[in-house]
Amino acid sequence: MTPADLSLTVLRAVRRAVDDGALRVDVPSRVKIERARPGGAGEYASSIALALARPAGRSALDVAGILEERLRGVPGLRAVEITGPGFLNFTLRSDTDADLVREILAAGTSYGHGTALAGTVVRLAGATEARAALVAETLVRLLRSQGAGVEAGSGDGERVHVHPGAPGGHGTDAVRWAFLRAAPHDRPLDPGPLLVPHERNPLFRVQYAHSRTRRLLVNARQLGFTPEPGRLDGSGRPGHPRHHAAPLLGALRDHPLVLLAAARHRAPDRVARHLEAVADALLAFQHTVLPLGDEKPSAAHRSRLALAEAAGTVLAGGLSVLGISAPDRI
């Protein structure tokens, strides 16, 4: 279950509560799902009960309890907890890890694309300033990835300035990252340090992490095994492969939400920051993928390799949205 799936699941619970008379509110168009914050419970959280409490004429805790009843036993959810004044907290079933990897590999670099902005029309006008044109060009890809219509010309609708040139025609990867990694209201980064292949260089880490996933696939073939999504064996205790996989799985699940938020807020810097998180999680996990010493390849190694391949797919897709290359070798 991805965050987008979880959002729809909670929305359906609201609709059922309204249909059976437990809640008297207008069903919202969407339910916001976020990563659980420190001090919370589970992996994800939603404040939907607090948002519905006043129009329902009930306390947020009452609303949360009504929704929790309708979320019990939902496939993919291991636990639903109520915390604080009425936050819903969700823990996903661990056997959904393989489903997530399968979904990413099936979708390829289009993983995270959707139709949430279908019906939104953005009309384009010309722009000449380099950074504004580059940001707008990237926004076109972000908006289209979420189903928004993008049209040239004037008229009603939101206006975004865009350069008429083709995507990718605005200089090197370093320049693109320098312009796009900084928030629109901040000064662009200095592209000089982004040309240096060093771990302190975030662009290098992201591109290197992608290249590592490609190399892991090559090395695995040489050892006689291929990726196969499956259960990531064992527990999440420190030092165990499942423990190293947890941050990576969380980052991959978040990818659709990040793309949608970046499109909604016209903020490609969110994509760049997220790719850094995916890369760092992958680089912390990648040493668990291949057998060590005399160890024979197992189903666990095939599962870990599939997860690494999925991470590489997400990195390639995110870099493509930014118009930046995803090299197979560095």
C-alpha positions as CSV (number, residue, x, y, z in Angstrom):
1,M,0.0,0.0,0.0
2,T,1.4,3.3,-1.1
3,P,0.6,6.7,0.6
4,A,-1.7,7.4,-2.3
5,D,-3.5,4.1,-1.7
6,L,-3.7,4.9,2.0
7,S,-5.2,8.3,1.2
8,L,-7.9,6.6,-0.9
9,T,-8.5,4.0,1.8
10,V,-9.1,6.7,4.5
11,L,-11.3,8.6,2.1
12,R,-13.5,5.5,1.5
13,A,-13.8,5.1,5.3
14,V,-15.1,8.7,5.5
15,R,-17.6,8.0,2.7
16,R,-18.8,4.8,4.4
17,A,-19.2,6.7,7.7
18,V,-21.3,9.3,5.9
19,D,-23.3,6.8,4.0
20,D,-24.3,4.8,7.1
21,G,-25.1,8.0,9.1
22,A,-22.3,7.9,11.6
23,L,-21.0,11.2,10.3
24,R,-23.0,14.1,8.9
25,V,-20.4,16.0,6.8
26,D,-19.5,16.7,3.2
27,V,-17.1,14.1,2.0
28,P,-13.8,15.9,1.2
29,S,-12.2,15.6,-2.2
30,R,-9.0,14.1,-0.7
31,V,-7.3,13.0,2.5
32,K,-3.8,14.3,3.3
33,I,-1.4,11.6,4.4
34,E,2.0,12.5,6.0
35,R,4.9,10.6,7.5
36,A,4.3,10.2,11.2
37,R,6.2,12.8,13.2
38,P,8.5,12.2,16.2
39,G,6.4,11.2,19.2
40,G,3.7,9.8,17.0
41,A,2.9,6.1,16.2
42,G,3.2,4.0,13.1
43,E,4.6,5.1,9.7
44,Y,2.0,7.5,8.4
45,A,-0.6,9.9,10.0
46,S,-3.6,11.9,9.0
47,S,-5.4,14.9,10.7
48,I,-8.6,14.2,8.8
49,A,-10.6,13.6,12.0
50,L,-9.6,17.1,13.3
51,A,-10.7,18.7,10.0
52,L,-14.1,17.0,10.1
53,A,-14.8,17.4,13.8
54,R,-16.4,20.9,13.7
55,P,-18.6,20.4,10.6
56,A,-19.7,17.0,12.1
57,G,-20.5,18.6,15.5
58,R,-18.4,15.9,17.2
59,S,-15.1,15.9,19.0
60,A,-12.0,14.9,16.9
61,L,-11.5,11.9,19.1
62,D,-15.1,10.7,18.3
63,V,-14.6,11.2,14.6
64,A,-11.2,9.4,14.7
65,G,-12.9,6.5,16.5
66,I,-15.6,6.2,13.9
67,L,-13.0,6.1,11.1
68,E,-10.8,3.7,13.0
69,E,-13.7,1.2,13.2
70,R,-14.1,1.3,9.4
71,L,-10.4,0.9,8.8
72,R,-10.0,-2.3,10.9
73,G,-9.0,-5.3,8.9
74,V,-8.2,-3.4,5.7
75,P,-5.7,-5.3,3.6
76,G,-2.3,-3.7,3.8
77,L,-2.9,-2.1,7.2
78,R,-1.3,-3.8,10.2
79,A,-2.5,-1.2,12.8
80,V,-4.5,2.0,13.1
81,E,-4.0,4.0,16.3
82,I,-5.5,7.3,17.6
83,T,-3.0,9.7,19.2
84,G,-3.2,13.2,20.7
85,P,-6.4,15.1,20.1
86,G,-7.5,12.8,17.3
87,F,-4.7,12.0,14.8
88,L,-5.0,8.7,13.0
89,N,-1.7,6.8,12.8
90,F,-1.1,3.9,10.4
91,T,1.3,1.0,10.4
92,L,1.5,-0.9,7.1
93,R,1.9,-4.7,6.9
94,S,5.5,-5.8,6.3
95,D,4.4,-8.1,3.5
96,T,3.4,-5.0,1.5
97,D,7.1,-4.4,0.9
98,A,7.2,-6.8,-2.0
99,D,4.0,-5.3,-3.5
100,L,5.6,-1.8,-3.4
101,V,8.7,-3.1,-5.2
102,R,6.5,-4.8,-7.8
103,E,4.5,-1.7,-8.3
104,I,7.6,0.4,-8.9
105,L,9.2,-2.0,-11.3
106,A,6.0,-2.4,-13.2
107,A,5.5,1.4,-13.5
108,G,9.2,2.1,-14.3
109,T,10.2,5.7,-14.2
110,S,6.5,6.7,-14.3
111,Y,6.1,5.4,-10.7
112,G,4.4,8.2,-8.8
113,H,2.7,9.7,-11.9
114,G,-1.1,10.0,-11.5
115,T,-4.3,11.9,-12.2
116,A,-4.8,13.9,-9.0
117,L,-4.6,17.2,-11.0
118,A,-6.7,16.0,-13.9
119,G,-9.0,18.9,-14.9
120,T,-6.4,21.6,-13.9
121,V,-5.3,23.7,-16.9
122,V,-2.1,25.7,-16.9
123,R,-1.6,28.1,-19.7
124,L,1.9,29.0,-20.7
125,A,3.6,32.3,-21.7
126,G,7.1,32.9,-22.9
127,A,10.0,33.5,-20.5
128,T,13.7,34.4,-21.2
129,E,15.4,34.7,-17.8
130,A,17.4,31.5,-17.5
131,R,16.4,30.2,-14.0
132,A,12.7,31.1,-14.4
133,A,12.6,29.4,-17.8
134,L,14.3,26.3,-16.4
135,V,12.0,26.1,-13.4
136,A,9.0,26.5,-15.6
137,E,10.1,23.9,-18.0
138,T,10.5,21.5,-15.1
139,L,7.0,22.4,-13.7
140,V,5.5,21.5,-17.1
141,R,6.8,17.9,-16.6
142,L,5.7,17.9,-13.0
143,L,2.2,19.1,-13.8
144,R,1.8,16.7,-16.6
145,S,3.0,13.8,-14.5
146,Q,0.0,14.4,-12.2
147,G,-2.6,14.7,-15.0
148,A,-2.7,18.5,-15.3
149,G,-3.3,20.0,-18.8
150,V,-0.6,22.3,-20.0
151,E,-1.4,24.7,-22.9
152,A,0.4,27.4,-24.8
153,G,-1.1,30.8,-25.3
154,S,-3.0,33.3,-23.3
155,G,-6.5,33.3,-21.7
156,D,-8.0,32.2,-18.5
157,G,-6.1,29.9,-16.1
158,E,-2.9,30.0,-14.2
159,R,0.0,31.5,-16.1
160,V,3.5,29.9,-16.0
161,H,6.4,31.4,-17.9
162,V,8.2,28.8,-20.0
163,H,11.1,28.9,-22.4
164,P,10.2,27.6,-25.9
165,G,13.3,25.5,-26.1
166,A,13.3,21.7,-25.6
167,P,13.7,20.2,-22.1
168,G,17.4,19.7,-21.1
169,G,18.7,22.5,-23.2
170,H,19.7,24.8,-20.3
171,G,23.2,23.6,-19.6
172,T,24.9,21.0,-17.5
173,D,23.4,18.7,-14.9
174,A,25.2,20.8,-12.3
175,V,23.6,24.0,-13.4
176,R,20.2,22.5,-13.5
177,W,20.6,21.1,-10.0
178,A,21.9,24.4,-8.7
179,F,18.8,26.2,-10.1
180,L,16.3,23.6,-9.1
181,R,17.6,22.4,-5.7
182,A,17.2,25.8,-4.2
183,A,13.6,26.9,-3.3
184,P,12.2,29.4,-5.8
185,H,12.5,32.2,-3.3
186,D,16.1,31.4,-2.4
187,R,19.3,32.2,-4.3
188,P,20.5,29.3,-6.6
189,L,23.3,27.2,-5.4
190,D,26.8,27.6,-6.7
191,P,27.2,25.1,-9.5
192,G,31.0,24.9,-9.0
193,P,31.0,22.4,-6.0
194,L,28.4,20.3,-7.9
195,L,31.0,19.4,-10.5
196,V,33.2,17.8,-7.9
197,P,32.7,14.0,-7.5
198,H,32.6,13.9,-3.7
199,E,30.2,12.6,-1.1
200,R,29.5,16.2,0.1
201,N,28.1,16.9,-3.4
202,P,24.4,16.0,-3.3
203,L,24.0,15.7,-7.1
204,F,27.0,13.3,-7.2
205,R,25.4,11.2,-4.4
206,V,22.1,11.0,-6.2
207,Q,23.7,10.1,-9.6
208,Y,26.2,7.7,-7.9
209,A,23.4,5.9,-6.0
210,H,21.6,5.3,-9.3
211,S,24.8,4.0,-10.8
212,R,25.3,1.7,-7.8
213,T,21.9,0.0,-8.4
214,R,22.9,-0.7,-12.0
215,R,26.3,-2.2,-10.9
216,L,24.6,-4.3,-8.3
217,L,22.4,-5.9,-11.0
218,V,25.5,-6.6,-13.1
219,N,27.4,-8.1,-10.1
220,A,24.4,-10.3,-9.2
221,R,24.1,-11.7,-12.7
222,Q,27.8,-12.6,-12.5
223,L,27.0,-14.5,-9.3
224,G,24.1,-16.2,-10.9
225,F,21.0,-14.6,-9.5
226,T,18.5,-11.9,-10.6
227,P,16.1,-9.6,-8.7
228,E,12.8,-11.0,-7.5
229,P,10.4,-9.0,-5.2
230,G,9.7,-10.9,-2.0
231,R,9.7,-10.6,1.8
232,L,12.7,-8.8,3.3
233,D,13.7,-11.5,5.8
234,G,13.9,-11.0,9.5
235,S,13.2,-8.1,11.9
236,G,13.9,-4.4,11.9
237,R,16.4,-4.6,14.8
238,P,19.6,-2.5,14.4
239,G,22.2,-4.2,12.3
240,H,19.8,-6.5,10.5
241,P,19.2,-6.0,6.7
242,R,15.5,-5.2,7.3
243,H,16.5,-2.4,9.6
244,H,18.7,-0.9,6.8
245,A,15.8,-1.4,4.3
246,A,13.2,0.5,6.4
247,P,14.3,4.1,5.5
248,L,14.6,3.2,1.9
249,L,11.1,1.6,1.8
250,G,9.7,4.7,3.5
251,A,11.4,7.0,0.9
252,L,10.1,5.0,-2.0
253,R,6.5,4.9,-0.6
254,D,6.7,8.7,-0.2
255,H,7.7,9.3,-3.9
256,P,4.2,9.7,-5.3
257,L,3.3,12.1,-2.5
258,V,6.4,14.2,-3.1
259,L,5.7,14.5,-6.9
260,L,2.1,15.5,-6.2
261,A,3.1,18.1,-3.6
262,A,5.9,19.5,-5.8
263,A,3.4,19.9,-8.6
264,R,0.7,21.4,-6.4
265,H,3.1,23.9,-4.8
266,R,5.1,24.5,-8.0
267,A,8.2,23.5,-6.1
268,P,10.7,21.2,-8.0
269,D,13.1,21.7,-5.1
270,R,11.0,19.2,-3.2
271,V,11.8,16.5,-5.8
272,A,15.5,17.2,-5.5
273,R,15.5,17.0,-1.7
274,H,13.5,13.8,-1.9
275,L,16.0,12.2,-4.3
276,E,18.8,13.0,-1.8
277,A,16.9,11.1,0.8
278,V,16.3,8.1,-1.5
279,A,20.0,8.1,-2.5
280,D,21.3,8.3,1.1
281,A,18.9,5.5,2.2
282,L,20.0,3.3,-0.8
283,L,23.7,3.9,-0.1
284,A,23.2,2.8,3.5
285,F,21.3,-0.3,2.4
286,Q,23.3,-1.4,-0.7
287,H,26.0,-3.3,1.3
288,T,23.4,-5.9,2.3
289,V,22.4,-6.8,-1.2
290,L,25.1,-9.2,-2.5
291,P,26.3,-12.4,-0.7
292,L,29.4,-12.0,1.3
293,G,32.3,-14.4,1.3
294,D,31.2,-18.0,0.8
295,E,27.6,-17.1,1.3
296,K,25.2,-18.5,-1.4
297,P,22.6,-16.3,-3.1
298,S,19.3,-16.8,-1.4
299,A,15.7,-15.6,-1.8
300,A,16.6,-12.8,0.6
301,H,19.3,-11.6,-1.7
302,R,16.9,-11.6,-4.6
303,S,14.4,-9.5,-2.6
304,R,17.1,-7.0,-1.6
305,L,18.3,-6.8,-5.2
306,A,14.8,-6.1,-6.4
307,L,14.5,-3.3,-3.8
308,A,17.8,-1.8,-4.9
309,E,16.5,-1.9,-8.5
310,A,13.3,-0.2,-7.5
311,A,15.3,2.5,-5.8
312,G,17.3,3.0,-9.0
313,T,14.1,3.3,-10.9
314,V,12.8,6.0,-8.6
315,L,16.1,7.9,-8.8
316,A,16.0,7.7,-12.6
317,G,12.4,8.9,-12.8
318,G,13.0,11.8,-10.4
319,L,16.1,12.9,-12.2
320,S,14.2,12.7,-15.5
321,V,11.5,15.1,-14.1
322,L,14.3,17.5,-13.3
323,G,15.8,17.1,-16.8
324,I,19.0,15.6,-15.2
325,S,20.8,12.5,-16.5
326,A,20.9,9.2,-14.6
327,P,24.2,7.6,-15.6
328,D,24.6,3.9,-15.4
329,R,28.3,4.3,-14.5
330,I,30.3,7.0,-12.7
